[in-house]
Amino acid sequence: DCIDITGVRLPTGYYFGASAGTGDLSDNHDIISMKLFQLMVEHTPDEENIDWTKIEPSVNFLKSPKDNVDDPTGNFRSGPLTGWRVFLLLLCALLGIIV
């Protein structure tokens, strides 16, 4: 459940936030807790001279370490429209027009 990502470069003075927006869909999520820790890491001699307040946020590893897997349950777009789905869709549309 924890994510460990190396090569993250963040300037000092920023805030962490969480969002449900994924670009395609957004859902309601209840964030129970977030734990953030300040870790002391060893820097290379080149990194010692960097002004961390003025760096551009970046990460060496661009793809999320979690697999992008579709949820097989309840996904309406997972398969073609079968006869029953077309019938139910037309029935709901007809009931919506009448009401």
A tleap script that builds the chain and sets N, CA, C and O, in Angstrom:
source leaprc.protein.ff14SB
mol = sequence {
  NASP CYS ILE ASP ILE THR GLY VAL ARG LEU
  PRO THR GLY TYR TYR PHE GLY ALA SER ALA
  GLY THR GLY ASP LEU SER ASP ASN HIE ASP
  ILE ILE SER MET LYS LEU PHE GLN LEU MET
  VAL GLU HIE THR PRO ASP GLU GLU ASN ILE
  ASP TRP THR LYS ILE GLU PRO SER VAL ASN
  PHE LEU LYS SER PRO LYS ASP ASN VAL ASP
  ASP PRO THR GLY ASN PHE ARG SER GLY PRO
  LEU THR GLY TRP ARG VAL PHE LEU LEU LEU
  LEU CYS ALA LEU LEU GLY ILE ILE CVAL
}
set mol.1.N position { 0.809 -1.189 0.000 }
set mol.1.CA position { 0.000 0.000 0.000 }
set mol.1.C position { 0.855 1.256 0.000 }
set mol.1.O position { 0.356 2.343 -0.293 }
set mol.2.N position { 2.117 1.126 0.319 }
set mol.2.CA position { 3.011 2.282 0.293 }
set mol.2.C position { 3.716 2.342 -1.051 }
set mol.2.O position { 3.915 1.319 -1.706 }
set mol.3.N position { 4.084 3.523 -1.448 }
set mol.3.CA position { 4.787 3.715 -2.717 }
set mol.3.C position { 6.172 4.257 -2.402 }
set mol.3.O position { 6.319 5.200 -1.624 }
set mol.4.N position { 7.174 3.661 -3.005 }
set mol.4.CA position { 8.550 4.107 -2.844 }
set mol.4.C position { 9.073 4.479 -4.222 }
set mol.4.O position { 9.268 3.605 -5.066 }
set mol.5.N position { 9.299 5.753 -4.457 }
set mol.5.CA position { 9.755 6.229 -5.761 }
set mol.5.C position { 11.084 6.940 -5.559 }
set mol.5.O position { 11.201 7.830 -4.717 }
set mol.6.N position { 12.074 6.544 -6.331 }
set mol.6.CA position { 13.379 7.185 -6.237 }
set mol.6.C position { 13.518 8.231 -7.330 }
set mol.6.O position { 12.793 8.205 -8.325 }
set mol.7.N position { 14.440 9.138 -7.141 }
set mol.7.CA position { 14.729 10.149 -8.155 }
set mol.7.C position { 13.751 11.310 -8.176 }
set mol.7.O position { 13.630 11.986 -9.198 }
set mol.8.N position { 13.047 11.562 -7.075 }
set mol.8.CA position { 12.099 12.674 -7.009 }
set mol.8.C position { 12.842 13.916 -6.545 }
set mol.8.O position { 13.560 13.885 -5.545 }
set mol.9.N position { 12.666 15.006 -7.275 }
set mol.9.CA position { 13.306 16.274 -6.922 }
set mol.9.C position { 12.206 17.308 -6.705 }
set mol.9.O position { 11.546 17.734 -7.652 }
set mol.10.N position { 12.018 17.703 -5.455 }
set mol.10.CA position { 10.994 18.684 -5.104 }
set mol.10.C position { 11.651 19.887 -4.445 }
set mol.10.O position { 12.559 19.726 -3.629 }
set mol.11.N position { 11.205 21.087 -4.788 }
set mol.11.CA position { 11.725 22.266 -4.097 }
set mol.11.C position { 11.156 22.349 -2.685 }
set mol.11.O position { 10.133 21.735 -2.382 }
set mol.12.N position { 11.812 23.097 -1.844 }
set mol.12.CA position { 11.316 23.272 -0.483 }
set mol.12.C position { 10.157 24.264 -0.487 }
set mol.12.O position { 10.062 25.117 -1.370 }
set mol.13.N position { 9.279 24.145 0.505 }
set mol.13.CA position { 8.178 25.086 0.638 }
set mol.13.C position { 6.919 24.713 -0.115 }
set mol.13.O position { 6.004 25.533 -0.199 }
set mol.14.N position { 6.828 23.518 -0.664 }
set mol.14.CA position { 5.625 23.085 -1.383 }
set mol.14.C position { 4.715 22.319 -0.435 }
set mol.14.O position { 5.137 21.900 0.643 }
set mol.15.N position { 3.449 22.139 -0.849 }
set mol.15.CA position { 2.471 21.397 -0.070 }
set mol.15.C position { 2.058 20.147 -0.834 }
set mol.15.O position { 2.083 20.130 -2.065 }
set mol.16.N position { 1.679 19.104 -0.109 }
set mol.16.CA position { 1.177 17.877 -0.719 }
set mol.16.C position { -0.340 17.931 -0.752 }
set mol.16.O position { -0.976 18.447 0.167 }
set mol.17.N position { -0.917 17.388 -1.825 }
set mol.17.CA position { -2.363 17.324 -1.951 }
set mol.17.C position { -2.764 16.022 -2.605 }
set mol.17.O position { -1.925 15.304 -3.150 }
set mol.18.N position { -4.042 15.721 -2.550 }
set mol.18.CA position { -4.563 14.500 -3.159 }
set mol.18.C position { -5.784 14.859 -3.983 }
set mol.18.O position { -6.585 15.707 -3.590 }
set mol.19.N position { -5.921 14.206 -5.133 }
set mol.19.CA position { -7.032 14.483 -6.033 }
set mol.19.C position { -7.524 13.182 -6.631 }
set mol.19.O position { -6.753 12.240 -6.812 }
set mol.20.N position { -8.828 13.131 -6.942 }
set mol.20.CA position { -9.402 11.950 -7.578 }
set mol.20.C position { -9.407 12.090 -9.089 }
set mol.20.O position { -9.789 11.150 -9.785 }
set mol.21.N position { -8.999 13.225 -9.611 }
set mol.21.CA position { -8.998 13.429 -11.058 }
set mol.21.C position { -7.927 12.599 -11.726 }
set mol.21.O position { -6.756 12.678 -11.354 }
set mol.22.N position { -8.314 11.798 -12.714 }
set mol.22.CA position { -7.362 10.937 -13.405 }
set mol.22.C position { -7.184 11.337 -14.858 }
set mol.22.O position { -6.365 10.738 -15.555 }
set mol.23.N position { -7.913 12.318 -15.333 }
set mol.23.CA position { -7.867 12.669 -16.738 }
set mol.23.C position { -9.034 12.086 -17.496 }
set mol.23.O position { -9.602 12.762 -18.354 }
set mol.24.N position { -9.413 10.857 -17.210 }
set mol.24.CA position { -10.565 10.225 -17.854 }
set mol.24.C position { -11.791 10.291 -16.958 }
set mol.24.O position { -12.864 10.711 -17.393 }
set mol.25.N position { -11.634 9.886 -15.738 }
set mol.25.CA position { -12.748 9.789 -14.802 }
set mol.25.C position { -12.354 10.416 -13.476 }
set mol.25.O position { -11.171 10.585 -13.179 }
set mol.26.N position { -13.347 10.753 -12.696 }
set mol.26.CA position { -13.073 11.130 -11.309 }
set mol.26.C position { -14.123 10.464 -10.440 }
set mol.26.O position { -15.295 10.390 -10.807 }
set mol.27.N position { -13.703 9.994 -9.317 }
set mol.27.CA position { -14.571 9.274 -8.391 }
set mol.27.C position { -14.508 9.958 -7.037 }
set mol.27.O position { -13.654 10.810 -6.795 }
set mol.28.N position { -15.409 9.579 -6.171 }
set mol.28.CA position { -15.340 10.021 -4.784 }
set mol.28.C position { -14.412 9.093 -4.029 }
set mol.28.O position { -14.544 7.871 -4.095 }
set mol.29.N position { -13.487 9.677 -3.323 }
set mol.29.CA position { -12.562 8.903 -2.507 }
set mol.29.C position { -12.531 9.519 -1.123 }
set mol.29.O position { -12.548 10.741 -0.978 }
set mol.30.N position { -12.486 8.688 -0.125 }
set mol.30.CA position { -12.313 9.146 1.243 }
set mol.30.C position { -10.865 8.912 1.623 }
set mol.30.O position { -10.415 7.770 1.714 }
set mol.31.N position { -10.145 9.980 1.843 }
set mol.31.CA position { -8.754 9.863 2.267 }
set mol.31.C position { -8.764 9.792 3.783 }
set mol.31.O position { -9.101 10.762 4.463 }
set mol.32.N position { -8.397 8.652 4.292 }
set mol.32.CA position { -8.414 8.435 5.735 }
set mol.32.C position { -7.213 9.115 6.385 }
set mol.32.O position { -7.356 9.796 7.400 }
set mol.33.N position { -6.046 8.932 5.808 }
set mol.33.CA position { -4.866 9.566 6.388 }
set mol.33.C position { -3.751 9.620 5.357 }
set mol.33.O position { -3.713 8.840 4.406 }
set mol.34.N position { -2.858 10.551 5.574 }
set mol.34.CA position { -1.631 10.657 4.783 }
set mol.34.C position { -0.490 10.848 5.776 }
set mol.34.O position { -0.562 11.698 6.663 }
set mol.35.N position { 0.546 10.062 5.620 }
set mol.35.CA position { 1.716 10.202 6.478 }
set mol.35.C position { 2.889 10.600 5.598 }
set mol.35.O position { 3.236 9.890 4.654 }
set mol.36.N position { 3.488 11.716 5.904 }
set mol.36.CA position { 4.645 12.198 5.170 }
set mol.36.C position { 5.789 12.375 6.160 }
set mol.36.O position { 5.592 12.841 7.282 }
set mol.37.N position { 6.961 12.003 5.734 }
set mol.37.CA position { 8.122 12.083 6.596 }
set mol.37.C position { 9.220 12.851 5.882 }
set mol.37.O position { 9.374 12.753 4.665 }
set mol.38.N position { 9.973 13.609 6.644 }
set mol.38.CA position { 11.147 14.266 6.098 }
set mol.38.C position { 12.331 13.338 6.330 }
set mol.38.O position { 12.686 13.033 7.469 }
set mol.39.N position { 12.926 12.901 5.250 }
set mol.39.CA position { 14.046 11.976 5.344 }
set mol.39.C position { 15.342 12.717 5.065 }
set mol.39.O position { 15.397 13.596 4.205 }
set mol.40.N position { 16.346 12.364 5.777 }
set mol.40.CA position { 17.666 12.925 5.525 }
set mol.40.C position { 18.391 11.978 4.571 }
set mol.40.O position { 18.614 10.812 4.896 }
set mol.41.N position { 18.750 12.475 3.414 }
set mol.41.CA position { 19.431 11.656 2.420 }
set mol.41.C position { 20.812 12.233 2.163 }
set mol.41.O position { 21.063 13.421 2.369 }
set mol.42.N position { 21.688 11.372 1.713 }
set mol.42.CA position { 23.028 11.827 1.366 }
set mol.42.C position { 23.011 12.382 -0.048 }
set mol.42.O position { 22.488 11.750 -0.966 }
set mol.43.N position { 23.580 13.553 -0.218 }
set mol.43.CA position { 23.637 14.197 -1.523 }
set mol.43.C position { 25.035 14.056 -2.112 }
set mol.43.O position { 26.032 13.965 -1.396 }
set mol.44.N position { 25.072 14.041 -3.431 }
set mol.44.CA position { 26.358 14.045 -4.125 }
set mol.44.C position { 26.953 15.445 -4.012 }
set mol.44.O position { 26.233 16.388 -3.684 }
set mol.45.N position { 28.244 15.601 -4.275 }
set mol.45.CA position { 28.843 16.945 -4.212 }
set mol.45.C position { 28.167 17.942 -5.166 }
set mol.45.O position { 28.096 19.133 -4.862 }
set mol.46.N position { 27.671 17.466 -6.314 }
set mol.46.CA position { 26.973 18.370 -7.234 }
set mol.46.C position { 25.649 18.845 -6.637 }
set mol.46.O position { 25.254 19.994 -6.832 }
set mol.47.N position { 24.968 17.965 -5.914 }
set mol.47.CA position { 23.678 18.323 -5.325 }
set mol.47.C position { 23.823 19.235 -4.110 }
set mol.47.O position { 22.872 19.927 -3.747 }
set mol.48.N position { 24.986 19.248 -3.481 }
set mol.48.CA position { 25.192 20.109 -2.314 }
set mol.48.C position { 25.124 21.586 -2.695 }
set mol.48.O position { 24.731 22.416 -1.875 }
set mol.49.N position { 25.501 21.922 -3.925 }
set mol.49.CA position { 25.544 23.318 -4.355 }
set mol.49.C position { 24.237 23.797 -4.978 }
set mol.49.O position { 24.153 24.947 -5.408 }
set mol.50.N position { 23.216 22.945 -5.036 }
set mol.50.CA position { 21.942 23.305 -5.660 }
set mol.50.C position { 21.095 24.104 -4.676 }
set mol.50.O position { 21.003 23.759 -3.498 }
set mol.51.N position { 20.472 25.183 -5.177 }
set mol.51.CA position { 19.498 25.930 -4.379 }
set mol.51.C position { 18.152 25.227 -4.531 }
set mol.51.O position { 17.488 25.384 -5.556 }
set mol.52.N position { 17.743 24.456 -3.524 }
set mol.52.CA position { 16.556 23.602 -3.613 }
set mol.52.C position { 15.261 24.402 -3.652 }
set mol.52.O position { 14.211 23.833 -3.951 }
set mol.53.N position { 15.297 25.686 -3.365 }
set mol.53.CA position { 14.077 26.495 -3.448 }
set mol.53.C position { 13.759 26.895 -4.879 }
set mol.53.O position { 12.650 27.349 -5.160 }
set mol.54.N position { 14.717 26.734 -5.790 }
set mol.54.CA position { 14.523 27.203 -7.164 }
set mol.54.C position { 14.590 26.100 -8.210 }
set mol.54.O position { 14.673 26.396 -9.402 }
set mol.55.N position { 14.557 24.847 -7.801 }
set mol.55.CA position { 14.629 23.774 -8.793 }
set mol.55.C position { 13.252 23.502 -9.371 }
set mol.55.O position { 12.237 23.817 -8.748 }
set mol.56.N position { 13.216 22.929 -10.540 }
set mol.56.CA position { 11.968 22.522 -11.196 }
set mol.56.C position { 11.582 21.136 -10.678 }
set mol.56.O position { 12.408 20.225 -10.710 }
set mol.57.N position { 10.334 20.953 -10.197 }
set mol.57.CA position { 9.933 19.618 -9.734 }
set mol.57.C position { 10.060 18.593 -10.854 }
set mol.57.O position { 9.623 18.843 -11.977 }
set mol.58.N position { 10.650 17.454 -10.557 }
set mol.58.CA position { 10.837 16.424 -11.578 }
set mol.58.C position { 11.000 15.072 -10.900 }
set mol.58.O position { 11.181 14.974 -9.686 }
set mol.59.N position { 10.928 14.036 -11.726 }
set mol.59.CA position { 11.140 12.672 -11.254 }
set mol.59.C position { 11.806 11.901 -12.385 }
set mol.59.O position { 11.481 12.103 -13.555 }
set mol.60.N position { 12.731 11.026 -12.040 }
set mol.60.CA position { 13.431 10.252 -13.060 }
set mol.60.C position { 12.557 9.157 -13.645 }
set mol.60.O position { 12.696 8.808 -14.817 }
set mol.61.N position { 11.649 8.609 -12.831 }
set mol.61.CA position { 10.797 7.499 -13.245 }
set mol.61.C position { 9.408 8.060 -13.499 }
set mol.61.O position { 8.691 8.370 -12.548 }
set mol.62.N position { 9.007 8.199 -14.777 }
set mol.62.CA position { 7.769 8.894 -15.107 }
set mol.62.C position { 6.522 8.041 -14.965 }
set mol.62.O position { 5.464 8.584 -14.648 }
set mol.63.N position { 6.588 6.730 -15.182 }
set mol.63.CA position { 5.403 5.880 -15.121 }
set mol.63.C position { 5.155 5.450 -13.685 }
set mol.63.O position { 6.089 5.159 -12.939 }
set mol.64.N position { 3.892 5.414 -13.311 }
set mol.64.CA position { 3.518 5.008 -11.966 }
set mol.64.C position { 3.943 3.562 -11.713 }
set mol.64.O position { 3.800 2.718 -12.597 }
set mol.65.N position { 4.466 3.261 -10.516 }
set mol.65.CA position { 4.869 1.881 -10.240 }
set mol.65.C position { 3.689 0.934 -10.111 }
set mol.65.O position { 3.864 -0.281 -10.205 }
set mol.66.N position { 2.494 1.462 -9.898 }
set mol.66.CA position { 1.314 0.595 -9.826 }
set mol.66.C position { 0.819 0.329 -11.238 }
set mol.66.O position { 0.829 1.221 -12.086 }
set mol.67.N position { 0.387 -0.896 -11.487 }
set mol.67.CA position { -0.094 -1.262 -12.814 }
set mol.67.C position { -1.383 -0.526 -13.139 }
set mol.67.O position { -2.242 -0.343 -12.276 }
set mol.68.N position { -1.508 -0.110 -14.380 }
set mol.68.CA position { -2.745 0.499 -14.855 }
set mol.68.C position { -3.628 -0.615 -15.389 }
set mol.68.O position { -3.563 -0.964 -16.567 }
set mol.69.N position { -4.451 -1.167 -14.513 }
set mol.69.CA position { -5.294 -2.303 -14.858 }
set mol.69.C position { -6.744 -1.873 -14.742 }
set mol.69.O position { -7.146 -1.284 -13.738 }
set mol.70.N position { -7.535 -2.171 -15.775 }
set mol.70.CA position { -8.957 -1.866 -15.728 }
set mol.70.C position { -9.642 -2.746 -14.704 }
set mol.70.O position { -9.258 -3.896 -14.490 }
set mol.71.N position { -10.658 -2.191 -14.076 }
set mol.71.CA position { -11.452 -2.940 -13.112 }
set mol.71.C position { -12.423 -3.824 -13.873 }
set mol.71.O position { -13.282 -3.305 -14.586 }
set mol.72.N position { -12.317 -5.156 -13.749 }
set mol.72.CA position { -13.191 -6.028 -14.528 }
set mol.72.C position { -14.635 -6.040 -14.036 }
set mol.72.O position { -15.519 -6.488 -14.765 }
set mol.73.N position { -14.896 -5.566 -12.834 }
set mol.73.CA position { -16.263 -5.601 -12.307 }
set mol.73.C position { -16.952 -4.273 -12.557 }
set mol.73.O position { -16.416 -3.213 -12.236 }
set mol.74.N position { -18.130 -4.336 -13.127 }
set mol.74.CA position { -18.944 -3.144 -13.297 }
set mol.74.C position { -18.497 -2.217 -14.401 }
set mol.74.O position { -18.975 -1.085 -14.470 }
set mol.75.N position { -17.622 -2.639 -15.246 }
set mol.75.CA position { -17.158 -1.773 -16.322 }
set mol.75.C position { -18.058 -1.976 -17.531 }
set mol.75.O position { -17.983 -3.016 -18.185 }
set mol.76.N position { -18.900 -1.008 -17.836 }
set mol.76.CA position { -19.863 -1.140 -18.929 }
set mol.76.C position { -19.158 -1.197 -20.286 }
set mol.76.O position { -19.640 -1.854 -21.208 }
set mol.77.N position { -18.032 -0.519 -20.408 }
set mol.77.CA position { -17.325 -0.469 -21.684 }
set mol.77.C position { -16.404 -1.661 -21.902 }
set mol.77.O position { -15.668 -1.691 -22.889 }
set mol.78.N position { -16.425 -2.638 -21.013 }
set mol.78.CA position { -15.490 -3.753 -21.127 }
set mol.78.C position { -15.819 -4.690 -22.285 }
set mol.78.O position { -14.942 -5.415 -22.756 }
set mol.79.N position { -17.060 -4.688 -22.748 }
set mol.79.CA position { -17.434 -5.593 -23.827 }
set mol.79.C position { -18.388 -4.919 -24.789 }
set mol.79.O position { -18.834 -3.797 -24.549 }
set mol.80.N position { -18.700 -5.598 -25.872 }
set mol.80.CA position { -19.616 -5.015 -26.851 }
set mol.80.C position { -21.044 -4.999 -26.310 }
set mol.80.O position { -21.368 -5.710 -25.359 }
set mol.81.N position { -21.880 -4.189 -26.921 }
set mol.81.CA position { -23.284 -4.140 -26.529 }
set mol.81.C position { -23.978 -5.407 -27.004 }
set mol.81.O position { -24.082 -5.656 -28.204 }
set mol.82.N position { -24.446 -6.196 -26.062 }
set mol.82.CA position { -25.180 -7.411 -26.407 }
set mol.82.C position { -26.644 -7.054 -26.625 }
set mol.82.O position { -27.052 -5.913 -26.406 }
set mol.83.N position { -27.422 -8.023 -27.054 }
set mol.83.CA position { -28.838 -7.782 -27.307 }
set mol.83.C position { -29.579 -7.308 -26.073 }
set mol.83.O position { -30.438 -6.431 -26.156 }
set mol.84.N position { -29.245 -7.894 -24.913 }
set mol.84.CA position { -29.904 -7.487 -23.674 }
set mol.84.C position { -29.537 -6.069 -23.290 }
set mol.84.O position { -30.395 -5.313 -22.833 }
set mol.85.N position { -28.306 -5.701 -23.462 }
set mol.85.CA position { -27.886 -4.342 -23.111 }
set mol.85.C position { -28.554 -3.314 -24.015 }
set mol.85.O position { -28.977 -2.258 -23.546 }
set mol.86.N position { -28.653 -3.614 -25.301 }
set mol.86.CA position { -29.329 -2.703 -26.228 }
set mol.86.C position { -30.797 -2.584 -25.847 }
set mol.86.O position { -31.347 -1.483 -25.843 }
set mol.87.N position { -31.443 -3.716 -25.523 }
set mol.87.CA position { -32.848 -3.702 -25.124 }
set mol.87.C position { -33.043 -2.856 -23.862 }
set mol.87.O position { -33.947 -2.021 -23.807 }
set mol.88.N position { -32.202 -3.070 -22.857 }
set mol.88.CA position { -32.324 -2.305 -21.619 }
set mol.88.C position { -32.044 -0.825 -21.843 }
set mol.88.O position { -32.701 0.028 -21.246 }
set mol.89.N position { -31.091 -0.519 -22.684 }
set mol.89.CA position { -30.778 0.875 -22.989 }
set mol.89.C position { -31.957 1.556 -23.673 }
set mol.89.O position { -32.323 2.674 -23.312 }
set mol.90.N position { -32.553 0.889 -24.659 }
set mol.90.CA position { -33.709 1.457 -25.349 }
set mol.90.C position { -34.914 1.562 -24.423 }
set mol.90.O position { -35.665 2.534 -24.501 }
set mol.91.N position { -35.111 0.581 -23.550 }
set mol.91.CA position { -36.219 0.620 -22.601 }
set mol.91.C position { -36.072 1.800 -21.641 }
set mol.91.O position { -37.039 2.515 -21.377 }
set mol.92.N position { -34.882 1.997 -21.130 }
set mol.92.CA position { -34.639 3.125 -20.223 }
set mol.92.C position { -34.823 4.456 -20.948 }
set mol.92.O position { -35.384 5.394 -20.382 }
set mol.93.N position { -34.358 4.547 -22.186 }
set mol.93.CA position { -34.533 5.773 -22.960 }
set mol.93.C position { -36.009 6.044 -23.208 }
set mol.93.O position { -36.454 7.185 -23.092 }
set mol.94.N position { -36.768 5.017 -23.546 }
set mol.94.CA position { -38.201 5.170 -23.791 }
set mol.94.C position { -38.928 5.595 -22.517 }
set mol.94.O position { -39.791 6.473 -22.557 }
set mol.95.N position { -38.583 4.976 -21.389 }
set mol.95.CA position { -39.196 5.370 -20.120 }
set mol.95.C position { -38.821 6.801 -19.741 }
set mol.95.O position { -39.638 7.533 -19.182 }
set mol.96.N position { -37.599 7.194 -20.042 }
set mol.96.CA position { -37.172 8.564 -19.762 }
set mol.96.C position { -37.920 9.581 -20.603 }
set mol.96.O position { -38.230 10.672 -20.123 }
set mol.97.N position { -38.213 9.244 -21.846 }
set mol.97.CA position { -38.960 10.152 -22.722 }
set mol.97.C position { -40.409 10.259 -22.257 }
set mol.97.O position { -40.983 11.348 -22.262 }
set mol.98.N position { -41.004 9.136 -21.857 }
set mol.98.CA position { -42.405 9.132 -21.427 }
set mol.98.C position { -42.571 9.902 -20.122 }
set mol.98.O position { -43.509 10.685 -19.977 }
set mol.99.N position { -41.683 9.688 -19.193 }
set mol.99.CA position { -41.795 10.351 -17.884 }
set mol.99.C position { -41.268 11.743 -18.024 }
set mol.99.O position { -41.258 12.500 -17.053 }
savepdb mol mol.pdb
quit
